[in-house]
Every structure is written in C-alpha cells, then in structure tokens.
Amino acid sequence: MHRILIFNPSFIGDSILTTPLVNALSKIYPGAKIYFCVRPESADLFKCLENVQEVITFDKRGDYKGLTGLWKFACKLREYNFDMILTAHKSFRSLLTLKLSGCKNIIGFKQSSLSFLLDKKSDRNMKLHEVERNLSLLSKIWDEFTLEKAKKLGSSPRVCEDSEYEKKVSTFLNTFRKESKKIVGIAPASVWNTKMWPVENYATIIEKMYFKGVYSLVISSPREYGVIEDLKEECCVPFMDFAGKTSLTELASIIDNLDLLICNDSAPMHIAAALETPLVALFGPTTESLGFFPYGRGQREVVEIKDLYCRPCALHGGRRCPEKHFRCMRDIKPENVMAVAEELLT
C-alpha cells in the first residue's frame, strides 16, 4: 500500500474528529503516504501532522463548484493514483467524485448516498462517538480490527498550532498570570443559531469571572463577529477581544494557553479537546447520542438540559427552534455553568 487518501471535507470539527483515523492508518501501514482531504478553510490545522504527506483541499463552493468542478477535482485525484481511499463523507457528490478518481479500493459507510459505488462498506453505528465511527472503517481493511485496538492506535484528535504566535501569546498571557490571574476563553458563536447559548448569559459569566479575579478572552471567526458586538453591548466589564483576529492555527495557539474554555458545540470545542485544554461545553439541540461530544484525554464537562422531550432536534442544530421555546439553551443557567467552570479552575 503506497498512497492512501482519507476524505472528509466537512465542517472543521468533523475533520478534527477524523485525525484519529489518520493516526491509526499510519501505524497499520507504516510505509504508506497518507493524504488528508478537507475544506480549504481548515487545511492549516492539519499541515503540520507528521503522519500526513499532504493536505488536499476540496473547495466545492469555489474552484470545484458544480458538475464541471466535480470532474475537475476527480481528475486532480487521478493524478495521485491512490491505492486506497477511506471516506467519512457520505454525500452523493463525494461518492461520485471519488469513484471518478479511478481508485479501485474505496471504503466508506453503507449509509452513504450512492453507497453501491463503494468497494467496501462499513456500518455507521450511531451509538458510537464520531471518532469511533470513523475508526470503524478500518474493520474492512485490517484483519486484527477491534474497536478498542483501533482507538488505541488512533489516540486523540490532533491539530496544528502556529509556533511563533504561540510564543507571543504565551508571553502576553503570562503577564496576567504573574498577578496570579487565570485566563478563561469564551467562544460564544456557532455556525448554527440554535447551538448558541444566549449572549447575555455569556456576558454574565464574563462579569462573574471578572469580579473573582479571572480574566476572559473572547474568540470567534471573522464572520461571527456580530455575536461579539452583541456581547459587548451586554457586558459591563472589560474582556480581551481576540475575536476575528486570528487564523485557525493562531486560534489553536490561544486555546492551548487558556486555563479553561467555555463554549458552544463548535470548532473551538473540538480544538480545545484535541489540545487537552480544560473545557466546559454547552449543548442544546444536539446530544451525546449523536456522537459529537468533546473527545480526548483532557478535562471536560458538558452542561445540558437532560431529558428535554425535544432533544435532539437535528444532527447539527438549526437556524431556529422548531418548538419556538429554545428551552434546551435558555434553561441552562449562568450559575450552573459558573459552578462547573470554577470546579475545573481549582
């Protein structure tokens, strides 16, 4: 086996949760060159991984848009002459693209669209975590497969940091720690509206932390900065505003230097879990049963309203609450989050 492609150009968190599969494959096929296909916006998070030969980007909304783009990207993949492709992506477009790449050994999930195009099919067991579901693809190519063996080989998710930026941010934040201050990261935004805890609650947390001598550092992507502007309107104490000012690898460097991150179910959550930064994650429309809880060896706590009749309402959350009450997030109280956060900070 010479060249292997792992294909998952999905959301940033989904690609992060695929890295244990990369880790495991590099040990099962130690001489192989492993390629990882992700969306262009998340590529830098994986370029430093020692077991990745090359990160290939699939921009399905840009250069490879439409049927012409699909064929163009398939032709690009043909040039690599892959011996094997493992795909965690299940869309019609993905399977057709991979089939057109000319590879004769494509492994994916039998629940995928056009799954008849796959050469080998694994069951996507929804009772497992997403990391474990991805690792289960190995059952079709590894005679010694058990999930426990695969988890051991795969270990925890991994991401890349910006080493130069990490030095700068570490020096900056350590000036506060000289005063015995701790730094808590706040990531209040999400791609999905219903995954966001109300911004006024985040403001309450920042205020409570401030009066306990803990500084807050706020992060978000540039396109989510409107949420941060709302947070500034709600918050009556200062906080460090790094929102929209960093690349993904710089963001990872910041998260790695925090004493704690408080966030929604979002990409920063998965980055924190990969870096073993202590973490409080707030879950509303999604649940543990969907398989996307933070995964890894670090300290982490999930705060949620359990046994709420309408949870989960969607795989990723939605634009608005289908029940129109948004209880899954509104019923999570700042004092409860604060109690969990303080416990992890001690």
C-alpha positions as CSV (number, residue, x, y, z in Angstrom):
1,M,0.0,0.0,0.0
2,H,1.7,3.2,-1.2
3,R,-0.8,6.0,-1.3
4,I,-3.9,6.4,0.9
5,L,-6.4,9.2,0.9
6,I,-8.7,10.0,3.9
7,F,-11.5,12.1,2.6
8,N,-13.6,14.3,4.9
9,P,-14.1,17.9,3.6
10,S,-16.8,18.7,6.1
11,F,-17.1,21.2,9.0
12,I,-13.9,21.9,10.9
13,G,-14.9,19.8,13.9
14,D,-15.7,16.8,11.7
15,S,-12.3,16.9,10.1
16,I,-10.6,17.2,13.5
17,L,-12.6,14.1,14.6
18,T,-11.1,12.3,11.6
19,T,-7.5,12.7,12.7
20,P,-7.5,9.6,14.9
21,L,-8.3,7.6,11.7
22,V,-5.2,9.2,10.1
23,N,-3.1,8.3,13.2
24,A,-4.3,4.7,13.1
25,L,-3.7,4.2,9.4
26,S,-0.2,5.5,9.7
27,K,0.5,2.7,12.1
28,I,-1.3,-0.1,10.2
29,Y,0.5,0.9,7.0
30,P,3.8,2.5,8.3
31,G,5.4,2.8,4.8
32,A,2.4,4.4,3.1
33,K,2.0,8.0,2.2
34,I,-1.2,9.3,3.7
35,Y,-3.2,12.2,2.2
36,F,-6.0,14.1,4.0
37,C,-8.7,15.9,2.1
38,V,-10.5,18.7,3.9
39,R,-12.1,22.1,3.2
40,P,-9.7,24.9,2.3
41,E,-10.6,27.0,5.4
42,S,-9.5,24.2,7.8
43,A,-6.4,22.9,5.9
44,D,-3.8,24.7,8.0
45,L,-5.0,22.9,11.1
46,F,-3.6,19.6,9.7
47,K,-0.5,20.6,7.6
48,C,2.0,20.0,10.5
49,L,0.8,16.5,11.3
50,E,3.8,14.2,11.0
51,N,1.8,11.3,9.5
52,V,0.2,13.4,6.8
53,Q,2.1,13.6,3.5
54,E,-0.1,16.3,2.0
55,V,-3.4,18.1,2.8
56,I,-5.6,18.3,-0.3
57,T,-8.3,20.9,-0.3
58,F,-11.7,20.4,-1.9
59,D,-13.5,23.8,-2.4
60,K,-16.9,22.6,-3.6
61,R,-18.2,26.2,-3.4
62,G,-15.3,27.7,-5.3
63,D,-12.9,26.2,-7.8
64,Y,-14.7,22.8,-7.8
65,K,-18.3,24.0,-7.9
66,G,-20.9,22.2,-9.9
67,L,-20.6,19.2,-12.2
68,T,-17.7,20.7,-14.0
69,G,-15.8,21.3,-10.8
70,L,-16.6,17.7,-9.7
71,W,-15.0,16.3,-12.8
72,K,-12.0,18.7,-12.4
73,F,-11.4,17.6,-8.9
74,A,-11.8,13.9,-9.8
75,C,-9.1,14.4,-12.5
76,K,-6.9,16.0,-9.8
77,L,-7.3,13.0,-7.6
78,R,-6.5,10.7,-10.5
79,E,-3.0,12.2,-10.7
80,Y,-2.2,10.8,-7.3
81,N,-3.0,7.3,-8.3
82,F,-4.4,6.3,-4.9
83,D,-4.2,2.7,-3.8
84,M,-7.0,3.2,-1.3
85,I,-9.5,5.9,-0.3
86,L,-11.3,5.9,3.0
87,T,-14.2,8.4,3.1
88,A,-16.0,9.6,6.2
89,H,-18.1,11.9,4.0
90,K,-21.4,10.5,2.9
91,S,-22.8,12.8,0.3
92,F,-23.8,12.0,-3.3
93,R,-21.3,14.4,-4.7
94,S,-18.4,13.0,-2.6
95,L,-19.0,9.4,-3.6
96,L,-19.4,10.2,-7.3
97,T,-16.2,12.3,-7.2
98,L,-14.2,9.5,-5.5
99,K,-15.5,6.9,-8.0
100,L,-14.4,9.1,-10.9
101,S,-10.9,9.4,-9.4
102,G,-10.2,5.9,-10.7
103,C,-9.3,4.3,-7.4
104,K,-10.4,0.7,-7.2
105,N,-10.4,0.4,-3.4
106,I,-12.9,2.9,-1.9
107,I,-14.1,2.2,1.7
108,G,-17.0,4.2,3.2
109,F,-20.3,3.9,5.1
110,K,-23.1,1.8,3.8
111,Q,-25.5,4.6,4.9
112,S,-23.8,6.9,2.3
113,S,-25.7,8.2,-0.7
114,L,-24.7,6.1,-3.8
115,S,-23.2,3.5,-1.4
116,F,-23.3,1.0,-4.2
117,L,-20.3,2.8,-5.6
118,L,-18.2,1.8,-2.6
119,D,-15.9,-1.3,-2.9
120,K,-16.2,-2.0,0.8
121,K,-18.9,-0.8,3.2
122,S,-18.8,-0.3,7.0
123,D,-21.9,0.3,9.2
124,R,-22.0,3.8,10.6
125,N,-23.1,2.8,14.2
126,M,-24.9,5.8,15.6
127,K,-24.4,4.5,19.1
128,L,-20.7,5.3,18.8
129,H,-18.8,8.6,19.0
130,E,-17.9,10.1,15.6
131,V,-14.3,9.3,16.2
132,E,-15.2,5.7,16.8
133,R,-17.5,5.6,13.8
134,N,-14.6,6.8,11.6
135,L,-12.3,4.3,13.1
136,S,-14.8,1.5,12.3
137,L,-13.9,2.0,8.6
138,L,-10.7,0.1,9.4
139,S,-12.8,-3.1,10.0
140,K,-12.9,-3.6,6.3
141,I,-9.1,-3.4,5.7
142,W,-7.5,-4.6,9.0
143,D,-7.7,-8.3,9.9
144,E,-6.9,-7.6,13.5
145,F,-9.5,-4.9,13.9
146,T,-11.4,-4.4,17.2
147,L,-12.7,-1.0,18.2
148,E,-10.5,-1.0,21.3
149,K,-7.4,-1.7,19.2
150,A,-8.3,1.0,16.7
151,K,-8.9,3.5,19.5
152,K,-5.5,2.8,21.0
153,L,-3.8,3.3,17.6
154,G,-5.8,6.4,16.8
155,S,-5.4,8.0,20.2
156,S,-6.8,11.5,20.5
157,P,-7.6,14.1,17.8
158,R,-4.8,16.4,16.8
159,V,-4.5,19.9,15.4
160,C,-1.6,22.2,14.4
161,E,-0.6,25.5,16.1
162,D,1.3,28.5,14.9
163,S,4.6,28.0,16.9
164,E,5.7,31.7,16.5
165,Y,2.3,33.0,17.5
166,E,2.2,30.6,20.4
167,K,5.3,32.1,21.9
168,K,3.9,35.6,21.6
169,V,0.5,34.8,23.1
170,S,2.1,32.7,25.9
171,T,4.3,35.7,26.8
172,F,1.3,38.0,26.7
173,L,-1.0,35.9,28.8
174,N,1.8,35.1,31.3
175,T,1.9,38.8,32.2
176,F,-1.5,38.3,33.8
177,R,-0.5,35.1,35.5
178,K,2.2,36.9,37.3
179,E,-0.6,38.5,39.2
180,S,-2.0,35.0,39.9
181,K,-4.8,35.6,37.4
182,K,-6.3,32.9,35.3
183,I,-7.4,33.2,31.8
184,V,-10.8,31.8,30.6
185,G,-11.6,31.7,27.0
186,I,-15.1,32.4,25.8
187,A,-16.3,31.2,22.4
188,P,-20.0,32.4,22.2
189,A,-20.6,31.9,18.5
190,S,-21.6,29.0,16.2
191,V,-22.4,28.3,12.6
192,W,-25.8,27.2,13.8
193,N,-28.0,29.7,15.6
194,T,-29.7,27.1,17.9
195,K,-26.3,25.9,19.2
196,M,-25.6,29.3,20.7
197,W,-26.2,29.9,24.4
198,P,-27.8,33.4,24.7
199,V,-25.2,36.0,24.6
200,E,-26.4,37.8,27.7
201,N,-25.6,34.6,29.6
202,Y,-22.0,34.7,28.4
203,A,-21.9,38.3,29.5
204,T,-23.0,37.2,33.0
205,I,-20.2,34.6,33.1
206,I,-17.6,37.2,32.0
207,E,-18.8,39.6,34.7
208,K,-18.8,36.9,37.4
209,M,-15.3,35.8,36.4
210,Y,-14.0,39.4,36.4
211,F,-15.2,40.1,39.9
212,K,-13.5,36.8,41.1
213,G,-10.2,38.0,39.6
214,V,-10.4,35.8,36.4
215,Y,-9.9,37.5,33.0
216,S,-11.9,36.5,30.0
217,L,-10.5,36.2,26.4
218,V,-13.2,36.1,23.7
219,I,-12.7,34.3,20.4
220,S,-14.7,33.8,17.2
221,S,-14.3,33.7,13.4
222,P,-14.5,37.0,11.5
223,R,-17.9,36.1,10.1
224,E,-19.3,35.6,13.6
225,Y,-18.2,39.0,14.9
226,G,-21.7,40.3,15.1
227,V,-22.2,38.0,18.1
228,I,-19.2,39.6,19.8
229,E,-20.7,43.1,19.1
230,D,-23.8,41.9,20.9
231,L,-21.7,40.6,23.7
232,K,-20.0,44.0,24.2
233,E,-23.5,45.6,24.4
234,E,-24.5,43.2,27.2
235,C,-21.2,43.1,29.2
236,C,-20.3,45.8,31.7
237,V,-16.7,44.7,32.4
238,P,-13.7,44.6,30.1
239,F,-12.5,41.4,28.3
240,M,-9.7,40.6,25.9
241,D,-11.1,40.7,22.4
242,F,-9.3,38.3,20.0
243,A,-12.4,37.6,18.0
244,G,-12.0,37.6,14.3
245,K,-8.3,38.5,14.6
246,T,-6.6,35.1,14.2
247,S,-6.0,32.3,11.7
248,L,-7.1,28.8,12.8
249,T,-3.6,27.8,13.8
250,E,-3.3,31.1,15.8
251,L,-6.6,30.3,17.4
252,A,-5.3,26.9,18.4
253,S,-2.3,28.6,19.9
254,I,-4.5,30.8,22.0
255,I,-6.7,27.9,23.1
256,D,-3.7,25.9,24.1
257,N,-2.7,28.7,26.5
258,L,-6.0,29.1,28.3
259,D,-6.8,27.8,31.8
260,L,-10.3,26.9,30.6
261,L,-12.5,27.4,27.6
262,I,-16.3,27.9,27.8
263,C,-18.1,27.4,24.5
264,N,-21.0,26.0,22.5
265,D,-20.8,22.9,20.4
266,S,-18.4,24.3,17.8
267,A,-15.0,24.1,16.2
268,P,-13.2,25.8,19.2
269,M,-14.6,23.0,21.4
270,H,-13.0,20.3,19.3
271,I,-9.7,22.2,19.1
272,A,-9.7,22.5,22.9
273,A,-10.4,18.8,23.3
274,A,-7.6,18.0,20.9
275,L,-5.1,20.2,22.8
276,E,-6.4,18.9,26.2
277,T,-7.4,22.4,27.4
278,P,-9.9,22.2,30.2
279,L,-13.3,22.7,28.7
280,V,-16.9,23.5,29.6
281,A,-19.2,22.8,26.5
282,L,-22.8,23.9,26.4
283,F,-25.1,21.6,24.4
284,G,-28.7,22.4,23.4
285,P,-30.3,21.0,20.2
286,T,-27.6,18.2,19.9
287,T,-26.9,15.4,22.4
288,E,-24.2,12.9,23.3
289,S,-26.1,10.2,21.4
290,L,-25.3,11.9,18.1
291,G,-21.6,11.3,18.7
292,F,-20.0,14.8,18.6
293,F,-19.2,15.4,22.3
294,P,-15.6,16.6,23.0
295,Y,-13.3,13.6,22.6
296,G,-9.9,13.2,24.2
297,R,-7.9,12.8,27.4
298,G,-8.3,16.4,28.8
299,Q,-10.7,17.6,31.5
300,R,-14.1,18.4,30.0
301,E,-17.6,18.9,31.3
302,V,-20.8,19.1,29.2
303,V,-23.6,21.2,30.5
304,E,-27.1,20.4,29.1
305,I,-30.7,20.1,30.0
306,K,-31.2,16.3,30.1
307,D,-34.4,14.5,29.3
308,L,-35.9,17.5,27.5
309,Y,-38.6,16.0,25.2
310,C,-37.5,17.8,22.0
311,R,-33.8,16.9,22.2
312,P,-32.1,16.3,19.8
313,C,-34.0,18.2,17.2
314,A,-31.4,17.9,14.4
315,L,-28.0,16.4,13.7
316,H,-26.3,19.8,13.6
317,G,-28.8,22.1,15.1
318,G,-30.9,24.5,13.1
319,R,-31.5,28.2,12.3
320,R,-34.4,28.4,14.8
321,C,-36.0,26.3,17.5
322,P,-38.7,24.2,15.9
323,E,-40.7,24.3,19.1
324,K,-40.2,28.1,19.4
325,H,-39.2,28.0,23.1
326,F,-35.5,27.3,22.8
327,R,-35.5,25.7,26.3
328,C,-32.5,23.5,25.5
329,M,-30.3,26.6,25.8
330,R,-32.4,29.1,27.7
331,D,-32.9,26.7,30.6
332,I,-29.1,26.4,31.1
333,K,-28.4,29.0,33.9
334,P,-25.2,31.0,34.2
335,E,-24.9,30.0,37.9
336,N,-24.8,26.3,36.9
337,V,-22.1,27.0,34.2
338,M,-20.2,29.1,36.7
339,A,-20.1,26.3,39.2
340,V,-18.8,23.8,36.7
341,A,-16.2,26.3,35.5
342,E,-14.9,27.1,39.0
343,E,-14.5,23.4,39.7
344,L,-12.3,23.0,36.7
345,L,-10.3,26.1,37.5
346,T,-9.4,24.9,41.0
